[in-house]
Amino acid sequence: MLRALRTWASAVLFFSLAALAQGTIPAPLPSTSAAPVNIAVDLTKTVGSYKPIYSWFGYDEANYTTMPGGRKLLGELHDLSPVPVYIRVHHLLTSGNGQPELKWSSTNVYRQDASGKPIYDFTLLDGIFDAFKAAGVHPMVELGFMPKDLAASLPDRKEYQVHFPQSTISGASNNPPKDYARWEELTRVVVAHLVERYGRDTVLHWYFEVWNEPDIDYWHGTAEDYWKLYDYAAAGIRTALPEAKVGGPASTSPRSEKADEFLRKFLDHVANGKSAATGGLVPLDFISFHVKGQPQIANGQVRMGLDKELKDADRGFATVASFPTLRNLPIILSEADPEGCAACSSKSNPANNYRNGTLYPAYTAAAYKALFELQDKYRINLIAMLSWSFEFEGRDYFEGFRSLSTNGIDEPILNLFRMFALMKDERASVQSTGAVPFDDLVSSGASNSADVDAMATTSAHETSILVWNYRDIEAQSARTPISLTVNGIPSSVSRVLVKQYRIDGKHSNAYSEWQAMGSPQHPTPDQYAHLIDRSGLELIGSPTWQDAGNGQIKIGTDLPGESVALVQLSW
């Protein structure tokens, strides 16, 4: 599937717009309109370890897990990563018949008989966790929401399920329990069942998170009610599995004063309070909160909100770092996304069409490096950037949901996670003349100019360099010539094998192929097979050997707007 010819000696890479397989003559690309960018990588200077924070995903609709598209995608997520992939889903304790709909699912794991005696049914829950096991992925077990028979009766929260597009979190499924002791027993029984079914040693690797976004309408109680919910849940979990990893509070964007105060008060409860359930210390093995951007339509174009997501992380990390006894705990950004509603398609919100193309991966590449740099700034322990994205069963092709796959066809964003997975070991020093300064990126994003930057990792016999051309405004990044210099290759190495993967309008992009077909909602078998073939991560040209003189190698390329490249050198 080679789509390009490479001349590595050239300062600028020209690649084909026509398929070599069709025998056409490669056409030159349009002239560049941006100033050349010099990127220098120094393998002798490392800036910290490269942790696989990318290998975490989640979704509202837990019952999609057992559907054909869900099973297929779970297998792909396992296969993309050399390290364990973790999956977080809502509604693991919600009452219902197991039929998914947008922003809703259920397992019916708990109900009560006429006398109030608990009855447990693990049929649907086991199906979900069995699918995780079959795919080889690990659960991040989010304990929520409240079973119907356990939910407290609130005057304005009596209806149990509210259907999307109404506020699905306004129903009684998000009420506090009417009996906290029974809530504790529910969590104990569920965890004990998981230990019995999947084995103690297996479950010890899982993470148990108590609830989701309790600082907004996902929780119909006070903050103090949530502390109590957490304490009783933690007691139940630890009774079933004393060494289990339990954490929270999974609160919303800390750039909001209210959300930051919630996170701070929760951490204070842990650090200085006592468990409402046991009277002892409050257990906390990891800290979780959410970071989100905010795309909008401006003058008919999508304008992303990278600065919003980075401000969330900046303030959240600062809050964690202010607690000396907690600052070294693992931090899980248990939703880290360009915006908040995965189930809102571009049909209802046109700004969300960014999800189908290359703007989504370019945004995420820029955010990825910035999150590492914010971790370094506050000296905290970030272990996860969980992408709240999966697949939506039985919907239109490329409908504009925040998804990794559409009708079994991988979207460009999934190829970025494949790039992340090819990076390993230590992060190396990178200097780019086209980068938006870090402080500016956090304060105002890449709205005034493109962020043409890179992130590099290095190990004993290879280096991987992720390069992106990103701007917050859709289709506003010009094609940019790039001169990439890599220093610090071992002096004993005379030749280096060079490979370049690319996500752009013509590579690793089933969406552009689908558009070229006329955007069919009922593709023919041949069209579908072609889309599958073009949906994976693609190389630019063939791997080539290049001389490394004095421990240095130079590579010329150019990068279209809204695109990402991964250059790999091995020796």
C-alpha angles and dihedrals in degrees: 000000000000110000101175149038120228130209105189095186090062120092089226127044117224117193134185127268090196129068114257088207089066091054096239124147112257111249122216117252122247116278116276117250101190130081115261115267124216116209119188123193121192112197092188091065116065123187101193145311122305107235119192094243089151097071098086127094138168148177143188098235105072092177091064084074093079097042122100095255092045094051091047093050094046088056091051091050090053092048096049095062134060089205130058116290116218125209125200122190137176127233101039090142100030119124120241146090098289096254110136126220131167110307093354139091138147145199102188088217093153136040137143130234124230091278093050096255113149117247119194124203115181098178098108095033091052090051091057095046092042088056090052089051093047091052093047095239127133124236124235093204111219108195104218162161124023116259113239096245092049098045117109116242110248122184096239098026103063101117106087102205125032115189126233133279082042115073102286090191094062095079131090092268085086096047122115117259117271087222119032092193089059089048089054091049091049091055091045093051093046094049092044089052092050090050091050094047101040104023133257095259091053097048091049087072093056128091122228114208120189111229130316130269097341091173091073135038093303083085121046096195137072126279088257089053088056092051086055092047089051094047094051093044091050090050091052093047093048092047090057095039115010093194096047118133108243128177151138162090094187089198127171133262109327092207083082110085090222094051093045090050090051092052092046094049091048091053090047089052089054096043099042109012137077130244113262087213102048107013088232135094118322109243117230124167099166139011121228134188137147134254123196140176125213120227119194138177110252120178090343094307133100113255113193125212106222092150090060093057092045093048088054091054093042094054095038093051090048090053093050091046090055090069106074094195093049106034095093094054116112113268118214117193089207091191118025113167146135089257144350115263116064091175094055105098126204087255088072097028114027092196088070093070086089085082094072100055142040099291090078096056093041090052092047093049091055091046092048095061092042092055090055090049092050089050089053092047094057097030093230129143111255111181104162142038099183114201110215094216136107130134136302113224120226097003131128120285111270092354091163102255116146093261140143094214136023118205089338095311116119116236122222093259091065089060090058089059087051087055092050089052092056090061121085152161115013132014112234129211115271130188121187128182088205099052122115104236111262096242090049091050090055095044101042110359121223097311100121098043140000121275105228102177144133144219121206136196127192137197136168098288107014148032131207122204120194111202127184141181106207137164128172092234116076116251093358100112111098123219104272129204110226131197109198118196120187117194129183101050107154112272091233090063115092101171133031130201110230125201127172125198118194140197110193140114093301105029134062087357121120090169094067089045090052091050090050088055089057096264096279117199089197105039118191118247089259092049091048092049090051092051091050090049093052097042098081131082110288135202124230103234122321127314111270136197117236131187116250110209120191091351093302137111130184125204127188119207140142127225125210120223115278093020140124131205131190113204114194124193121189134176 
